[in-house]
Amino acid sequence: MSTRLDHRNPLVFDTHELGRRPGALQRISRTVDAPADLGVAGVVGVPEGAPVEIELRLESVMEGVLVTGTARASAEGECVRC
């Protein structure tokens, strides 16, 4: 299994611009297409290709990069108890 990130993937965010200065901040707003596996297989999930709105705050800290934010998308599913 490879641990290298694919920088072409819209869900991979470049933190290089933050540098190593604690307190440096970057805000990212982006809408991406949902990948095929966003959810719990056979129960609930976001349909592949549906829009996912992402709002992130990337902050350089002593230990690395702190990422906080939200992702919004419409999920579909069925009750698993029925």
C-alpha positions, -999 to +999 in steps of 0.1 A: +000+000+000+014+034-010+015+063+015+022+089-012-005+115-017-019+122-052-017+160-055-042+159-084-069+146-060-092+175-052-094+162-016-056+166-011-046+201+001-012+217-003+002+231+030+036+241+016+025+278+013+021+279+051+058+273+056+070+266+091+059+299+107+035+291+136+004+313+133+005+314+094-031+309+082-047+298+050-085+296+042-097+273+015-132+271+000-138+246-027-166+224-042-155+190-054-172+159-068-178+132-042-156+101-046-173+067-050-167+056-014-180+085+007-203+068+032-211+034+047-214+008+020-250-003+015-264+020+042-259+057+036-236+078+015-231+107-008-237+096-044-205+095-065-200+128-084-224+148-062-211+182-051-193+184-017-188+220-004-156+223+016-146+252+039-112+248+056-089+268+079-053+256+078-031+270+105+006+263+110+014+253+146+046+240+163+035+204+158+026+207+121-007+219+105-040+222+123-070+218+100-105+227+110-136+231+088-168+218+074-179+197+045-215+198+032-232+173+009-265+155+005-265+119+016-288+091+005-296+060+024-321+035+038-330+026+074-311-005+083-336-016+109-366-018+085 
